[in-house]
Amino acid sequence: MNRIVVIGNSASGKSTLSMKIKGILDIPVYHLDKILWKPGWERTPENEFREEHEKILNSEKWIIDGVAYKSTLEERFSKADAIIFLDIPLEICKERALQRMHEDLERPNPYVSEGCPYPLELVDEQNKTIELFHNEYREFILGLLNKYKKNRYVKYLKDEEDTKRLLEDLRNY
């Protein structure tokens, strides 16, 4: 297992899980939010993002954490040998996002570009993003996972217990 996609909603635990997998398998992690966002939450143009994305995909080993441009998901899944979907309930993602905003006041999130703070004033916007993922992206991703589950290691994680089992399986891999 050398190419792993970790995908899920905002605040579902993608970056935390990716870093734990890195600790077990010693594979570099690429946080897509560091590529997608420039300081001040300026979105990287899709063509520029795709160039960086392609470089990562052509690497021998990677853990790619994030969603970014929907148009890049299938290519990412096709190059992966493992896909982990954090299908965490909507309300938990919203709670975690709010917690992250409070934490960001003292310590900026290390998994996004510098200059991209999570101010509390954006909580409504963050919740809309979480709802958009849950209501639209989730179904698209489930369809892709259904397509790839026949010839990829695909895991659906719904809670902390699922995550613990996955990490234990990887330790024994």
Secondary structure, DSSP 8 states (H G I E B T S, - for coil): --EEEEEESTTSSHHHHHHHHHHHH---EEEHHHHHEETTTEE--HHHHHHHHHHHHTSSSEEEE----GGGHHHHHHH-SEEEEE---HHHHHHHHHHHHHHHTTS--TTS-TT----GGGHHHHHHHHHHIIIIIHHHHHHHHHHHTTTSEEEEE-SHHHHHHHHHHHHT-
